[in-house]
């Protein structure tokens, strides 16, 4: 299951991001977070009790984060 949520931080407004994913994707992410904060997506287990509109507490395993170069789209590996 994927949880779409916002983090209380300024959203990324880089023009490069808009060029990569397109206007529609950027606008959809903004609408999905109700224009409050930066949009994120978390992959959680199927057994989660989280439901739309719920407040949940998430922990981030930073070893599983993925980063990509805005110019090439290539993965940035550590």
C-alpha positions in Angstrom: 0.0 0.0 0.0 1.2 3.5 -0.8 0.5 6.4 1.6 0.4 9.9 0.0 1.1 12.6 2.6 2.5 16.0 3.1 5.5 17.0 5.3 5.4 20.5 6.9 8.2 21.8 4.8 8.4 24.1 1.7 7.6 22.1 -1.4 10.2 21.7 -4.2 9.3 24.2 -6.9 12.4 23.6 -9.1 11.6 24.1 -12.8 13.7 21.0 -13.6 11.3 18.9 -11.6 8.3 20.3 -13.5 10.1 19.5 -16.8 10.8 16.0 -15.7 7.4 14.9 -14.4 5.2 17.5 -16.2 2.8 20.2 -15.0 -0.1 17.7 -14.4 2.0 15.6 -12.0 3.2 18.6 -10.0 -0.3 20.1 -9.8 -1.8 16.7 -8.8 0.8 16.3 -6.0 0.0 19.9 -4.8 -3.7 19.2 -4.8 -3.2 15.8 -3.0 -1.5 17.6 -0.1 -4.2 20.2 -0.1 -1.5 22.8 -0.8 0.1 22.3 2.6 3.8 21.2 2.6 5.9 18.9 0.5 4.3 15.8 -1.0 5.7 12.4 -0.2 4.8 8.8 -0.8 5.5 5.9 1.7 5.3 2.3 0.9 3.8 0.3 3.8 2.8 -3.2 4.5 -0.7 -4.5 3.4 -1.6 -5.0 7.0 -1.5 -1.3 7.8 -4.5 0.1 9.7 -4.0 3.5 8.0 -7.0 4.8 6.1 -7.6 7.9 4.1 -7.8 11.0 6.3 -6.1 9.2 9.3 -3.1 10.8 11.0 -0.3 8.2 11.2 3.2 8.2 12.6 5.9 7.0 10.2 9.5 6.1 10.7 12.0 6.5 7.8 14.6 3.9 7.2 17.1 6.1 5.4 18.9 3.1 3.9 15.9 2.6 1.7 15.7 6.2 0.3 16.2 6.7 -3.4 17.6 9.8 -5.0 17.8 10.8 -8.7 19.7 13.3 -10.7 17.3 16.0 -12.0 19.2 16.4 -15.2 19.7 12.8 -16.2 17.1 10.9 -14.2 19.9 8.5 -13.2 19.9 7.1 -9.7 22.4 8.6 -7.3 23.9 5.7 -5.3 25.9 6.0 -2.1 
